[in-house]
Amino acid sequence: MGSFDIVSRNLFKTAPDGRQVFFPVGIFGRGYTFGSAEDYRRLRRQVNAFMLVELVAIIILGIVRYSVASPALAYYWPIAFLGLLLFFVVLYFLWMRSWLGRLQPSDERLSLRDLVAPRRP
């Protein structure tokens, strides 16, 4: 794993029995277990890459906003920002629908304590 794992570490948890559990919507939804270790590694890499692309797109939008002195851009920038966020949220949920069909639902839940307690990735 890479140094960007800290961003997605709260979506993944190791269950007491050693299984890897994925929480696509964090504390608001159920967990899903993986059929194989390769599926876990692949999804974790993909989630990290997705979040990195999302972060870079938001940073680029911010750079464009503050480097172009245009009143029209200043007016429409919040709309563009919210549109970009909405695009990524919809894309994430469509992508997760395709993945969740391959994963097994789990009884594991993610609590707020799990999010703040220090743990190893």
N, C-alpha and C positions, 0 to 999 in steps of 0.2 A: 504494500500500500504506500501511498505517497503522503506528502506533507499536507495535502488538501483534505485528508480524511477527517480532520477535526470538524469540518462543515457537515459531513453526513454521519458522523458517529452516533448522533442521537436518534437516527432512524434504524440503527442496527443494535441488537442486544444478544448476548449469549445467555440462553436459558440455563437454569440450574442443572439440567440433564446434559448440557453441552451442545444442544442444538443452536444454530444461528437463527434468529428471528428478525424479520424485517417489519417495520411499522411505517407504511407509506404515508400516513398522515399524522405521525407522531403520537401524542397522547390522546388524540381524538378518535382513533380507530383501533381495530384489532390488529394482531400480529399475524405474520405468515411465515411458515418455515420452508426451508429449501429442500429440494429433492437431492441435490448433490452439492459438494463443496465448490465445484466449478460454477454452478449457477450463482452461489453466494458471491464468489469473487467477481464474476462478470457483472452482476447487478451493482455491486458496490463500486466498481470502476465506472460503470455507466452513470450512476447517480452522482459521483464526484465530478465527472466530465460535464454532466448536465448543469450542475450548480456552478461550475467554473464558467461555462459559456453564458449562463444567465448573469453572473456577476460582471463579466467582461462587457456584455451588452449594456447593462445599466451604467457602468462606468463610462463607456463610450458615449451614451446618450447624455450623461452629465457633462462630459468634456465638450460635446457639441453645443450644449446649452450655454455654457459659460465662455465659449470661445467665439461665438457668433453674436454680435451685438445687433439683434433685430427685435423690434417690438413685437412683431408677429410671432416670432419663435418664443419669446418670453411668455406670450399669451397662451400659445398652444403646447408648451412644454409639459405642463402637468397632465394634459390629455394624452400626449405621446407616452409619457412615463407610465401612466395607469394602463394604457393600451398594451404596452410592452409587458408589464406585469401580468395582465390578464391573459395575454398570449402564452406566456410561460406557464401559468397555472393550468390553463386548458390543455396545453401540450403535455404537461406532466401527468394530469389525470388520464388523458387518452393513452399515454404510454404505459401508465400503471395498470390500466385495464387489461392490456395485452399481457403484462407480466403476471398479474395476479391469477390468471387462469392456469398458470404453470406451477403455482405455489400452493401449499396446503395451509388452510386456515388453522390458527393456533388459539389456544385458550390464554396465551400470555397477553398481558396488558403492560403498557408502558406508563409509569407513574411520573409525577413531577420529581419525586425523590430520585428516580433513575436518571433524570436529566441533569440534576445538579451534583449527584454523588460522583466523586472521581472514580474513573475506571479505565482500564486499559483498552485500547482500540481493538 
